Amino acid sequence: MKTLLKHEFKIQIVTVLIFVVTFVKSFYSENGIFSQIMIVEFFVLAIVQYTLNIIKFFNDDFINDDSRKLYMFLSIFVVVGFLSWRLAFVFDWSDFENFSGMLALTWIFLTPFLIFQSLYISWSDSEKKIEKQDEISQK
């Protein structure tokens, strides 16, 4: 677990870069394979970032500042909304259709914000670790 948290910023950067490259490649590709790959990569990116931030949120080694609390609140909103949207299809909730358009609109705005917020939190955590190591080495 410590190894995962030690390299989590690098893991997030790699997953974001893979997603961005596939996103750009999907515009120049004539077949739809890159669009399908991009969708899969998006969910992999979301799962990686969400899981890492959940682990850090409940880990006492990381400070739960306002940035992390905001990320957790908004990401839980997106996850619960997405799961509700999927359940609406399974159980054929026709009343949910009116609400799902507004929900999808929030996903369009929140998703890039959450991706960059997660990267900012990870970068901030890594900077705090470096500062802490510098303080220890100076003593």
N, C-alpha and C positions, 0 to 999 in steps of 0.2 A: 504494500500500500504506500509506503514512504517513497519507493522508487517511482510509482505512478504520479504522486503529488510533486515529486522533485522535477519531473519532466513534463508536467501537464501544460505549461505554456507552449513548449515546443510542439507537443501533440496537437494543441488547438491551432497553432499557426499552420502546421502541415495540413490538417484537415480543411482549414479555410482556404489555403492556397490550392489544394486539389479541387475544391468546389469552384473556386473562381476560374481556374484553368478550364474546367469542364464547362462552366457557364459560358465562357468566351468561345470555346470550341463548338458549343451547340449552335451558336449563331452562324458559324461558317460551314457547318455540316449540312449536307443535303438530306441525309437520312435522319431518322428520329432517335438513333441509338444514344447519342450524347444527351439528348433531352431526358431520356429514360434514366441514363446513368446519373445525370444531375439530380434527379428527384431522389434516387437512392442515396447519393452522397449528401444531399441536404438533410435527410433524416439521420444519417450516420453522424453528421456534424452536430445536429440538434441533440442527439442522444449522448454523444461524447461531452458536449459542453454542459448539458443539464446534469449528467451523472457526476462530472467533476465538481460542479458547483454545489450539488447536494452534499457530496462527501465533505467538501471544505466548509460548508455551512454548519454541519454538525460536528466538525472537528474543532477541538479546543485550541489548537495551534494557530488558527486563523481568526482574526478579529471580524466580528459581524458588524461592519460599518454600514452606513446608510446605502452605499452603492450595492453591497451584497444583498441587503434586505430588499431593495428595489428590484434587483434582478430576480430574486426568489419569488417575490410577489407576482411580477409580470410573467415570469416563465410558468409558474403554476397556473396563472390565468390562461395562458396559451395552451398548456397541456390539457387542462380540464375542458377547455373549450373544444379542442380537437377531439378528445375522447367523446364528448357529448355529441359532436357533429357526426362522428362515426357511429355511435349508438343510435342516432336518429335514423340513419339508413337501415340499420339492422331491425329496429322495432317499428319502422315506418311512421315516425312522428311527423305528421304533415304540418303541425303548428310550429315546428322548429324551423321550417323553411324561411319564414319571414325574418327570423332572428339570425339565421346562418349567413346571410349576406353581410350584415353588419359585423358579425364575428370574423368573417373572412377579411373584411376591410381592416380590422384591427391587426390581424396576422400580417398583412402586407406592410404595415408600419412598424409593428413591434419586432418582427423577425430580424431585420438588419440591426435594429437598435440592440436587441438581446445578443446578437453575435458579437458586435463591437463592445458591448458592456462586459461580456464574459472575458473577452481578450484584455480589456482594461483592468478588470479585477485580477486576472492572472498575472499581468505585467506588474501591477501594484504589489501583489503578494511576493513576486520574485524580487522586486526592489526592496521590500521590507526585509526579506531574508538576507539579501546582500548587506544591507545596513546593519542588521543584527550580527552577521558574521564579522563585519569590520569592527564593531564594538567589542566583540569577544576577542578578536585577534590583537586589539590595541591594549588590552588589559594584561 
